Amino acid sequence: MKLKSNLLLLTFISGAMVMVFEIIGARILAPYIGTSFFVWTALIGFVLASLSLGYYIGGKWIDKNPNIKIPAIAFFGAAVSLLLVLYIKDDFLEWVLEHVRGIKASAIISSFVLFVPASIFFGMVSPMISKLLLDDLPKAGKTIGNVFAFGSIGSLFGTFLAGFYLLPNFSLTLILVTLFFISIGIALIIFLMKKRWTWLIISSLLIILGIIQLNQKKTNLYTYQYESEYNSIKVFPSTDYQSGDSILMMQLGRQRAGGMSLSDKALPFNYLYYFRLAEHFNPDFQNTLMLGGAAYSFPKYFLNQYPEAQIDVVEIDEEVTRVAQEYFGLRENKYLDIIHEDARTYINTCQEKYDVIYSDTFRNAISLPYQLTTIEAIQKQYDLLNDNGVVLVNVIQAVEGKSSLFLQAELKTFMQVFPQVYLFADRGGQKREEIQSTIILAIKSETRPAFSSRDMSIDSLLAKRVTETIPLNQAILYDDFAPVDYLAFRGL
């Protein structure tokens, strides 16, 4: 009975570990290739395919040699694969980032190399345990059912453990090292019981390598680095590629999400100045909303520039706000209200009315969170605005060509809700096929505004309005159908 319980425990452990490995896999990939559905599709697909292959190989292997040593070798193989991931993941993903073109190819190659080997070995365990437990043929169904049940319960446990406890509290390296030690520990115990001295020595050497990796001090180029519930947050000094200005940068994943000028410039990035257009199109604004906080570059500017106006900032990640306070000079202000919530859920339930809504949210380098792009989300923003209110949305796309497909869809969607929609391109009309910051301006008014100003700084921004016709050949975005990542990455 004790042997049977121990074997079922191995099934539970392998099920839990493969799910922890899969879930943290998304966080391993995110800093390099994002979290789009392409990444999740490749990761889930390869893990499922690997488990299936593991079931097949494990079943054939244990039939030839029904011995407890065989599952030990499977755990040993998983440990070797996990250790390999620990040693190569960062360098390999850097290589993918530099040499592989396209998000689909990057997701496929990265998921295959990093997550297939260990998943195959984890998949071998269940059929091996089933074979070892099948000592009573009339009860074969019950036995196999127990193996599947324990494996499934382990997978459920691993899923919740990873998502609700491990990722919010521990680094990816520490979680991976723990999975490695559990796998090699199980193998080592079985090899010791069966007096398999060669395997025992090799396992001991692997443990030493794991300890070395755990204690390895890597050169850290970052001022601050932390894995929060939502983001891989990094803070480091950098240089703005447009202005050459020295900047303290906040990076979320691989996306440079915000910053602060180290040379006392008012705003670190040029696109942020386009949010000033609100003072031209709705000069008497008092109550404003900003979706996305990051380094709080614009909210800090806003509080200084408009000292009597209110700004509410919706930022999903409390840790991002704390980092902005510690490193980017964010201070408490009676006119600043910070809401830690998903932007879509906030606008769904908000009872406030606003004169201006600024939107500067991204889920990766060029793709907006899909739930903020749809006609339902835009209608919610329209409803939150007072008469003559405006929405300003930062979208990183080309003005025309293959890299403008998402912009076309978003413009078309905005036009279904707002009576007036305009586009401003940071690099102007002469570089229409280059990916750049474009600003969508939507006005809740039928009265056509002026596109010139006595304020020269505002007038220079108004001059970047795209007056040429933009083809709107893409479908309107709905909650039910919003292929944002597909459209955003189509031209890359």
N, C-alpha and C positions, 0 to 999 in steps of 0.2 A: 504493500500500500504506500509505503514511504517513497519507494522508487517511482511509482506511478505519479504521486504528487509532485515529485521533483521534476519529472519529465514534463508534466503539464505546466509547471512553473517556467520551464525554459521556453515553452510556446508563448506564454504570457509575456515574458521578458522580450523575446524577439519581436512580437507584435507591437509592444510599446516602443521599442527602440527604433523600429523602422518608421513609425509615425513621427517621433521626435526628430529623427533625421530628415524626414521629408519637410516638416514645417520649418525647421531652422534653415533648411536648404533655400527656401525663398528669401530669407534674410541674408544668407551668404551671397546669393546672386544679386540682390537688390542694389547694393552700392555700385555695381558695374553695369548691369543691363536692365535695371528697373524692376517694377512689379506688375507689368502689364499682363493681360490675360495670355499673351504669347508665352511669357515666362512660366506662368502657372500651368498652362496646357502642356508645355514640354516637360516640366518637372513631374507633374502628376502622371502623364502618359508614360514616361520612361520608368518611373517607380513601379507602376502597375505592370508594365511589360517585363521588368526585371524580376518582380515577384513571381510572375507566371513562369518565366524561364527557370527561376530558382525552384519552384514547385516540381517542375518536370525533371530537372537535373537531380534534385535531392531525392525524389522518388526512385529513380533508376539506380542511383548510387547506393542507397540503403538496402535496396533489394539484393544487390550483389554482395553486400557486407553488412548485415544487420548487427551493428555493434555500436555502443554508446560513444566510441571514439569518433565516429563519423559526424555526429552533430557537433562534437568538440572542434573538429576541423572546420566545420561551417562557421562557427563563432570565431575561430582563429582567422579564417579568410575575411570575415567582416571586420575584425580588428585591424588586419593589414590594410584593408581598403580605407577604413576611417583614418588610420595614421597617414596614409598617402594623401587623403584630402586635407588633413591638417598641415602637411608640409608644402603642398603645391597650390592650394586654392587661390591665394592672393596673386602669386606670380602668373598662374595660368589664366586667371580672369583678366589680369592686366594685358596679357598677350591677346586674349579674345577681343578685348576692347580696342586694341591697336590694329589688329590684323583681320578681323572678321567684319564684313560689311552687312548690316541689316540686323534688326532685332530678332527676327525669326531664326536666322542662322546662328546668331549668338546664343539664343536660348537653347536651341537644339544641341549645339556642340557642348556648351557648358553643362547642361543637365546630363548628357550622355557620359561625358568623361568623369564628372565628379560623383554622380549618384547611382549609376548603374551597377558598378561592381559590388558595393556593400549591400545594395538591395537584393541582388541575386543571392548572396550568401544568407541574408536574413530569410529569404523565401525558401531556402532549402530546409529550414529547421522543422516546419510543420509536417511535411510528409515523412521526414525521418522519425520524428516523435511518434507519429501515427503507426508506423511500421513496428517500432519497438514496443508499443503498447498492445499490439494485436496478438494477444495470446489466447483469445477465446473467440473463435470465428462467429458463433451465433450472436455475440455482442459487438460485432464489428461496427455496426451503424452507430451504436451508442459511443463507442470509443472514438471514432472519427469525429462524431458530433462534439464530444468533449474537447478534442483538440482544436476544432474550428471555433468553439465557443471561447475557450481560453485565449486563443490568438486574437479573436475579435475584441474581447474585453480588454486585452492588453493594448490593442490599437486605440480603443476608445480612451483608455487611461493615458496613453502617451500623447494623444491629441490634446486633451485638456491640460495635462501636465506641462506640455511645451508652450501652449498658447497663453495659459492663465498664470503660470508660475515661473517656468524657466526663462523664457525670453524677457520678461520684465525685470528679472533679478540677476541674471548671470550673462557673462559674455559668451559669444558664439564659440570662441576657442575653448572656454572652460566646459561648455556643454558637449562639444565634440570630444574633448579629452575624456570626459566622464563616460560617454558612450564607448569609447575605445577601451577604457579600463574595465568596464563591465563585460565587454565581449571577450577581451583577452583573459580576464579573471575567470570567467566560466570555463574557457578552454583550458586554462592552466590547472584548475581544480580537477577536471575530468582526466587530463593527462597524468596528473599526480596520482589519482586513484587507480588508474590503469597502468601506472609505472611506465609511461611512454617517455623515456628520458630524453630522447632527441627532440621531440616536440616540446617537452618541458623547458629545455635549454633555450630553444628558439623563442618560445613565449616569454621567457624571462628577459631575453635580449630586447624584444619588442617593448616590454614594459619600461626598460631603461630608456629607449628612444622616446616613448611617450612622456616620461618624466622630463627628459631634455627639452622636448617641445613645449611642455607646460611652463618650464622655467626660462625659456629662451627670451632674452631681452632684445626686442626688435627696435631698430632706429625709429623713433617717433617724431614725425615732422609736424605733428599737430599740437597746438596750444591746449586743446581740450578734445577728448574723444569719449563718446558714451553711446551705448545701445539703449534707447528708450523703448517704451511700448510700441511706438509707431515709427521711429526713425533711427537710422544710424547717424548720429550727430557728430560733426567734426568742426572745429574752429581752428583757423590757421591764417597767417599773414599771406597776402597775395597781391597781385597787380591787375587792375582792370585792363582788359585787352583793348578797349576802345580809347580810354583817356590816358592810360599809363599811370593812373593814380594808385598809390599804395592803399590797400584795403585790408581790413580784418574781415575774413570771409566766414560765413556759416554755410556748411555743406550738409545737406540731408540726403543720405545715400550718395549717389554720384552727382546730384543736382546742387549747383551753387545757388542756394535759396535766399541769401541775404547777406548784407555786409554793412560795414561802417568805414567811412573814409578816415584814414590816418593822417590826412593833411587838411582836416577841418573843412572839407567840402560839405555843402548842405546835404546832398544825397550821393550815395556811392555809385549808382548806376543811372545812366541817362534816361532809361524808359520810365523811371519813377517820376520824372518831371512832368510827364504827360498827365499824371493824376491832378496836376494843377489846373487842367482844363475845366475842372468842376467850378472854379471860381469865375470862369468866363461864362459858362452856360447856365449856371445857377448861382449868381453872385451873393445871394442872401442866405446861403445855406447855414444851418445851425446844428443839425443832427445828422451824423454820418455813420456809416457802417463799413468796416473793412473785413473782407473774407481772406484770411491768411495772415499770419503774423510774422513767422520766421524771426529774423533779426530785428523786426519792428523798425526798419529804416524809415518808411514813410510815416507811420504813426508818430514817431519822434519829431520828424519835420513838421507834420501837421500841427502838433501841439505848440510848436514854436511859432509857426507861421500864422495860425488862426487861434489865438489864445482864448477866445470866447466861444469857440465851437466845440461840440461834443463829438468824440469818436469812440465807437464800440468796435472792438477787434475780436473776431472769432478765430481762435487758434486751437486745433484739436489736441495738441501735445503740450501738456503742462511743463515738461522738461525743456522744450524749446523756449518757452517763456522764461523759465528760470535761467537758462543760458544767456538769453538776451539781457536779462537783468544783471548778470554777473560779468559779462564780457562786452556787451554792446551799449551800455549806458542807458538802458531802459529804466525809468524811474516812475514811481507812483505819481498820479496826477488826478485831480478831482474831475477833469474832463475826459479821462481815459477809463473805459470799462472793458476788461478783458474777460471773454467768455471761452472756457475750454470745452469745446463741443465740436462735433462734425458740422461743417458749414451748412450742409443741406438740412440736417435735422433742426438747426437753429432757425433757418428761414421758413421751415415748414410750420413752426409753432410760434414764431415771434409775433408779439402784439404791438411792437413799436412802429412808428412811422419815421422814415428817413428822407432827407433831401438828396443825399448822395450815397451810392453804394460803390465802393472800390473792390475789385476782385483781383487777387494776385496769388492764386493757388495752383499748385502743380503736384502731380503724382510721380512724375519723373522728368527727364530733361525738357521735353516739349509737349507733354500731354497733360491736360487738365483732368481733375477728378470727374469721371463721366457724369456723376449724379448732379453736378453743377452746370452741365452744358445743355441739358434737355429743355424742351419747351415747357415742361411742368416746373422746372427750377426757375426758368426765366420768368414765367408767369408769377411765381411767388415773389420774385424780386420786384416785378412791376407793381404788385399789390402792396408791397412794403413802402413804396415811394409816395411822397406827397406830390401834388400837382407840380409840374415843371421839374420834377426830380430827374436825376441822371444816374446811369450806371456806366462805369468805366472798367473794362476788363482787359488785362494783359494776356495776349495770346502770342506764343512764339511760333510763327509760321512764315512762309513766303507769301507774297501778295498774289502771285500767280504761279502756275506750273504744278508739278506733282507734289511739291512740298506745301501746297496751299489747300489741300483737300479738306482738312479739318476746319480751316478758317472759312472756307466756302459754306460748309455745313452749319457752322456756328452763326455766321452772318445771316444765312437764310432762316435759321431758327429764331434769332432775335427779331427779324423782320416780321415774323408772324405775330409778335406780341406788341412791339413798340412802334409807334407811328413814325418815328425818325431814328435811323441807325446810320452811323458814319464810321469810317475807318481812318486811322492815322498810322503811318509806317515810319519807324524810327530812321531807317536809312533812305527814305524817300522813294519816289517813283522810278528812279533810274536803276534800282537794284531790286526789281520786283520778284525775281526768282531766287533771291537769297533768303535763307531763313533769318529772321530778325524779330525784334519785339514789335508787334502790331497792337494797337489799342482800339478796341471796339467801344464806341460811344453810343449809348442808347438814351433817348430823351422821351420823357413822358409828357409830351406836349405836341400840339399840332402846329404851333407857331414856329416858322423857320428862323433859326438864329443867324446872327452875323458871324462870318468867319474871318474877321480881322479885329485887331485890338490896338489900343494906344500903348498898352504895356508891351514893350518890344520882346520881352522874354515869352510872354503868352503868344504874341503874334508869330514868333518863330516856330512855336509848336503847332499853331493853326495852319501854318504853311505846309506842314507835312501831311495834310489831309489827302487821302487818295481820291482823286476826282474822276479817274478813268473807270470805266465799267469793269466790274469784276464778275467773271462767269460764276454763277451759282448752280453748279451741276450736281451737287450732292443732295442727299435726302435730308429732310428735317430730322433733328434728333429728338427722340422720345425716351422716356424711362424704359419703355418696352424694347427699344432698339436704338442703341447709341454706341456704334463701333468706333469710339474715340481713339483708342490706341491704334487701331488698324489704319484709320485715316491720317493720324498724326505722323505715323512712321512709314507711310506708303512711299514717300518720296526719298527716303534715306537709303 
